[in-house]
């Protein structure tokens, strides 16, 4: 229930400072537009995709008749797990070095931060071309899940580093000082005090990374290929859900199935993000 006195107080503030009212309205309008666009996209995908969801789309083997997405779902999960296994430890340990070990004002730290921010802004097609030249051709991995996973790991590494770094910086120095005062060493303080306190921020970075991994298309076309079968071999070619959806829409034969794939992709991203958030909250709750 909104207090009338509070409303009157806010109105008096806005009368004295009309620019505050203007900024409040701009923020409100921006939020409404953003939510409306997001809602429109979700409703559009669901309306065009749900009617075409059927059991044929979840057959174990892809054919030109059923356009099954099950192999792509399996490849997507494998690609996501493998990319995270590669990128998360590297990203977290890099952030630990930048925050906990590197001296303040170190030029190397400035260079690392500049390069990570630059890497975060590079288009995914450039990563794909790099992955094709280095992993596919130079290392002779061919079009494979492994080549795609390493390429995606490089793509999401800047995001994980920056978000983890900010999460570690937000941990109060009093936590570290208290741990040192009790006789704990630096390594024990980092892993027992600092990292658990920074779990929500680290989890946010990992969730953002998962979203980019699952939704990536351009980089994977050049590295993982577009094979329609679920591969049990990490050095075998396989398409993910996003590549599967792109291929169906590009061919123009299974456009309705492409919309149905978009629905499954949307639900898969939401499910992964929800599970990740629950795990982060569980870890935080156990620490309290």
C-alpha positions in Angstrom: 0.0 0.0 0.0 1.5 3.4 -1.1 1.6 6.0 1.7 -0.1 9.3 0.7 2.5 11.3 2.6 5.3 9.6 0.6 3.6 10.5 -2.7 3.1 14.1 -1.6 6.7 14.3 -0.5 7.9 13.0 -3.9 5.6 15.4 -5.8 7.2 18.3 -3.8 10.6 17.1 -4.7 9.7 16.9 -8.4 8.2 20.4 -8.3 11.5 21.8 -6.9 13.6 19.7 -9.3 11.7 19.2 -12.6 14.7 17.5 -14.2 14.3 14.7 -11.7 10.8 14.2 -12.9 12.0 14.2 -16.5 14.7 11.6 -15.7 12.1 9.5 -13.8 9.8 9.5 -16.8 12.6 8.6 -19.2 13.7 5.7 -17.1 10.1 4.5 -16.7 9.4 4.8 -20.5 12.7 2.9 -21.3 11.8 0.1 -18.9 8.3 -0.2 -20.4 9.7 -0.3 -24.0 12.3 -2.9 -23.1 9.8 -5.1 -21.3 7.3 -4.7 -24.2 9.9 -5.6 -26.9 11.0 -8.7 -24.9 7.4 -9.7 -24.3 6.5 -9.3 -28.0 9.5 -11.4 -29.0 8.6 -14.2 -26.6 4.9 -14.2 -27.6 5.7 -14.1 -31.3 8.0 -17.1 -31.0 5.5 -19.1 -28.9 2.5 -18.3 -31.1 4.4 -19.3 -34.3 6.2 -22.3 -32.8 4.0 -24.1 -30.4 1.4 -25.3 -33.0 4.2 -27.1 -34.9 5.7 -29.0 -31.9 5.1 -32.7 -32.3 6.8 -36.0 -31.5 8.5 -36.2 -34.9 10.6 -33.2 -34.0 12.0 -35.2 -31.0 12.9 -38.4 -32.9 16.4 -39.8 -32.2 17.4 -39.6 -35.8 17.2 -36.7 -38.2 15.6 -37.1 -41.6 14.6 -34.7 -44.3 11.0 -35.6 -43.4 10.8 -35.2 -39.6 13.5 -32.4 -39.3 14.2 -33.8 -35.8 15.9 -31.4 -33.3 16.9 -34.1 -30.8 20.4 -34.6 -32.1 20.9 -30.8 -32.0 19.7 -30.7 -28.4 22.2 -33.3 -27.4 25.0 -31.5 -29.3 23.9 -28.2 -27.6 24.2 -29.7 -24.1 27.6 -31.3 -24.9 28.9 -28.0 -26.4 27.7 -26.0 -23.4 29.2 -28.2 -20.8 32.5 -28.6 -22.7 32.8 -24.8 -23.3 32.2 -24.1 -19.6 34.7 -26.7 -18.5 37.3 -24.9 -20.6 36.4 -21.2 -19.9 35.1 -21.1 -16.3 38.3 -22.2 -14.6 40.5 -19.9 -16.8 38.1 -17.0 -16.3 37.9 -17.3 -12.6 41.6 -17.8 -12.0 42.5 -14.9 -14.3 40.1 -12.7 -12.3 41.6 -13.9 -9.0 45.1 -12.9 -10.3 43.9 -9.4 -11.4 42.1 -8.7 -8.1 44.1 -10.5 -5.5 47.6 -10.9 -6.7 48.4 -8.2 -9.2 49.7 -4.9 -7.7 47.6 -1.8 -8.0 48.6 0.4 -10.9 50.3 -2.6 -12.7 50.6 -1.9 -16.4 50.1 -5.5 -17.2 46.7 -5.5 -15.5 45.7 -2.5 -17.6 46.7 -4.3 -20.7 44.8 -7.4 -19.7 41.7 -5.4 -19.0 41.9 -3.5 -22.2 42.3 -6.7 -24.2 39.5 -8.5 -22.5 37.2 -5.6 -23.2 38.3 -5.5 -26.8 37.7 -9.3 -27.1 34.2 -8.9 -25.7 33.3 -6.5 -28.6 34.7 -8.6 -31.5 31.9 -10.0 -33.8 31.3 -13.7 -33.5 32.0 -14.3 -37.1 35.6 -13.2 -36.5 35.9 -15.8 -33.8 34.5 -18.3 -36.2 37.1 -17.5 -38.8 39.9 -17.7 -36.2 38.5 -21.1 -35.0 38.4 -22.4 -38.5 42.0 -21.3 -39.3 43.5 -22.4 -36.0 41.5 -25.3 -34.6 40.0 -26.8 -37.7 42.9 -26.3 -40.2 46.2 -25.7 -38.2 45.5 -28.2 -35.4 43.7 -30.5 -37.9 40.7 -31.1 -35.6 38.4 -30.7 -38.6 34.8 -29.6 -38.2 34.2 -30.9 -34.7 32.5 -30.3 -31.4 35.9 -29.8 -29.8 36.8 -27.0 -32.3 33.5 -25.3 -31.6 33.8 -25.6 -27.9 37.3 -24.1 -27.8 36.1 -21.2 -30.1 33.1 -20.5 -27.8 35.3 -20.7 -24.7 37.5 -17.9 -26.1 34.3 -16.0 -26.9 32.8 -16.1 -23.4 36.1 -15.8 -21.6 36.1 -12.0 -21.5 32.6 -12.0 -20.0 33.5 -14.4 -17.3 36.7 -12.6 -16.4 35.0 -9.2 -16.1 32.0 -10.3 -14.2 34.1 -12.4 -11.8 36.5 -9.5 -11.3 33.7 -7.1 -10.4 32.3 -9.7 -8.0 35.6 -10.1 -6.3 36.1 -6.4 -6.0 32.7 -6.0 -4.4 33.7 -8.3 -1.5 34.6 -6.0 1.4 38.3 -5.8 2.4 37.2 -6.4 6.0 36.5 -10.0 5.1 40.1 -10.5 4.0 41.5 -8.6 6.9 39.4 -10.7 9.4 40.6 -13.9 7.7 44.3 -12.8 7.9 43.8 -11.8 11.5 42.7 -15.3 12.4 45.9 -16.7 10.8 44.6 -17.9 7.5 46.9 -17.6 4.5 46.1 -15.8 1.2 45.2 -18.9 -0.7 42.8 -20.1 2.0 41.3 -16.7 2.4 40.6 -16.5 -1.3 39.0 -20.0 -1.6 37.2 -20.1 1.8 36.1 -16.4 2.2 36.4 -14.3 -0.9 35.1 -16.7 -3.6 32.0 -18.0 -1.7 31.1 -14.4 -1.0 31.4 -13.6 -4.7 29.3 -16.6 -6.0 26.2 -14.6 -7.0 28.3 -12.3 -9.3 30.3 -15.2 -10.7 27.1 -17.1 -11.4 25.7 -14.1 -13.3 28.8 -14.2 -15.6 28.4 -17.9 -16.1 24.7 -17.5 -16.9 25.5 -14.8 -19.5 28.2 -17.1 -21.0 25.7 -19.9 -21.2 23.2 -17.7 -23.0 25.9 -16.8 -25.6 27.0 -20.4 -26.0 23.6 -21.8 -26.6 22.5 -19.0 -28.9 25.7 -18.8 -31.0 25.5 -19.6 -34.7 28.1 -17.9 -36.9 31.1 -19.2 -35.0 29.9 -22.8 -35.0 29.1 -23.0 -38.7 32.9 -22.5 -39.4 34.1 -24.8 -36.6 31.6 -27.4 -35.5 29.9 -27.8 -38.9 26.3 -28.6 -39.6 26.1 -32.4 -39.4 22.6 -33.5 -38.5 23.5 -36.5 -36.2 24.2 -36.5 -32.5 27.9 -37.2 -32.1 29.4 -39.3 -29.4 32.9 -38.3 -30.6 34.1 -34.9 -29.5 36.1 -34.7 -32.8 33.0 -35.4 -34.8 30.9 -32.7 -36.5 27.5 -31.8 -35.1 25.0 -28.9 -35.2 23.6 -27.2 -32.2 20.0 -26.0 -31.8 20.8 -22.5 -33.0 22.6 -23.8 -36.1 19.8 -26.3 -36.7 17.2 -23.5 -36.6 19.3 -21.4 -39.0 19.7 -24.3 -41.4 16.0 -25.0 -41.4 15.0 -21.4 -42.0 17.7 -20.9 -44.7 16.5 -23.9 -46.7 13.0 -22.6 -46.6 11.4 -26.0 -46.6 10.9 -26.4 -42.8 10.2 -22.9 -41.7 7.5 -24.0 -39.3 9.9 -26.5 -37.7 12.4 -23.7 -37.4 9.9 -21.7 -35.2 9.2 -24.8 -33.2 13.0 -25.2 -32.7 13.1 -21.5 -31.5 10.5 -22.4 -28.8 12.6 -25.3 -27.6 15.8 -23.2 -27.6 14.0 -20.5 -25.6 12.8 -23.0 -23.0 16.2 -24.6 -22.9 18.0 -21.3 -22.2 15.4 -20.4 -19.5 15.8 -23.9 -17.9 19.6 -23.7 -17.8 19.5 -20.1 -16.4 17.0 -21.1 -13.7 19.0 -24.1 -12.6 22.2 -22.0 -12.5 20.5 -19.4 -10.4 19.1 -22.0 -8.0 22.6 -23.5 -7.6 24.1 -20.1 -6.9 21.4 -19.3 -4.3 21.8 -22.7 -2.7 25.6 -22.1 -2.3 25.0 -18.6 -1.0 22.4 -19.9 1.5 24.6 -22.6 2.8 27.4 -20.1 3.4 25.2 -17.9 5.6 
